[in-house]
């Protein structure tokens, strides 16, 4: 009895092709159901200093959803943003946190352990030193279309509180270039599935070609089992 060459390779190729196709399909579905993330431009940003500790330390990498102007991003109080403020930071983007928006009154009174937002104490669990909400006193009513920004390391941050003579330290909403987000895991997983699936599918295709070439060769004689007489052998 004879068996065809490449049979096992052919089976392996089919398994790889099916597995690769399923991985690609899974990556496509995962990407399509990522809550609209596929329509958002994400960028990584290397943190240049310690002014945002403990949220970010120097050398950390943050993920940001990017927009052409602040109006395209849903920015709220407490959000961490990237802003283009050349007069504060030349040659780069400013990483800071939104403390107050247009219409808000933001205050710091010396001796108080919290800022005041619209007359009420502002809870800021994210700052480095809860007892030092600012290093200078201020009382600013933020104009509409502008924001008041502060770093989380209040003792080491060139933020709005350090530029009070310039529009009360506020910046235009249109200066916002990006908003910090949790790493878009769905897109990372989707991309990984697509890449791995494509590689597995390609490997299956190559193995299938090898199997087809082997099948065109002469069939290999099956090895006799134990105790089975070989035709033509003498008794």
C-alpha positions, 0 to 999 in steps of 0.5 A: 500500500502506498501513501501520497507524499506531502499529506501531512504538510497539506493537513498542516497547511489547512490548519494554519490557513484556517487559524490565520483567517480566524485571527485576521477576522478576530482582529478586524472585528476587535478593531471595528468594535473599539468604541470608535477608536479607529476614527481617533488619531492617537499619539504617544508622548514622552514625558520630559520632566517631573512637573506632572508627578505623581501622574507622570514621571520624567521618561514615562510615555503617555497616550493622547487623542489628538485634535486640530483644535481644542473644540474638537476634543471634549475637555473637562475639568481634571483632564490632562492635556497637551497644549501649544503655548510657545510663550510658556514652552518654546519648541514643544507642547505643554503637558498640564491639567485643566483646573478651571474652564470658561466661566469658572472662578479659581482661587488660592488663598495662602494658608489654605490646603485646597484651591477654591473653585467657584467658592467651594474647596476643590478636591484634587487627589491627583496632586503630589503634595495635598498640602501644597495646592499652589505656591502663589495666591491668585483669584482668576475668573476664567474667560469663556473659551479659555482654560486655567492649567496647573501641573500635578507637582505644584511646587515644580510647574511653570503653569497658569499660576506662574503666568498670571500677568498674561490673561490671568494665566489662562490659555485659549481652548484652541491651544489644546492639541491632545487629551490624555487617554488610557492606552487604547488596548483594543486597537493594540490587540486588534493590530496584534491579531491582524499581524499574527493572523497574516503571518500564520496565513502566509506560513500556511500558504507556503506550507501548502505550496510545499505540500502540492510540490511533494504530491506531484512526486512519486508516491512513497511505498508504505513501510510494512507493519510488523509481521506482514510479509513483504511481497516477493520475499522468499519463505 
